[in-house]
């Protein structure tokens, strides 16, 4: 009887271990985001890299660079999955583009030069279509989006800044870049006026940015924006000539 009980317990433990391992493998397969770090200088940004389900070396793929907000800074890369496209991928969403989601170090803000170097490395590492590189971010990452497009207006096929601060005086540098801006009307952290000023400045410089204001949203206008399938359809239609 004792032997039978021991065998039964062992079988149960083995089955549980196998089930746990299978569940973990399934979760990892669903996520398909790997933690990476920039090559070169010590202290380079760490980032999450997502490759589409059908990714192969036989063709080139669009690239989306996602910049998180101030709350996800630090040294724990898992924080980057809290919002935006990385969160959707972690939940099992499949996107038809390469997604790169860097993490800003604690106490710092996005550095446009460093982000540019990261994109350089991703272009060397992956099969990126240089005519379809996109940039988006929320809150502090929205500000980083404005800052990076100011530095490299020729690099990105389109940008999507969400509730971020920019410098209206630089809008003439990137007025022609396809842009879709999102903001919440009740945002107290980054007032709606910050996006309005950028949109107005781009239009004054000859641009034609899209602008969506969620009337009932406070600072979190990104959840609704990134859940909108029209955003990704619009983004992937944009292509540099």
Order of alpha helices (4+ residues) and beta strands (2+ residues): alpha-beta-beta-beta-alpha-beta-alpha-beta-alpha-beta-beta-alpha-beta-alpha-alpha
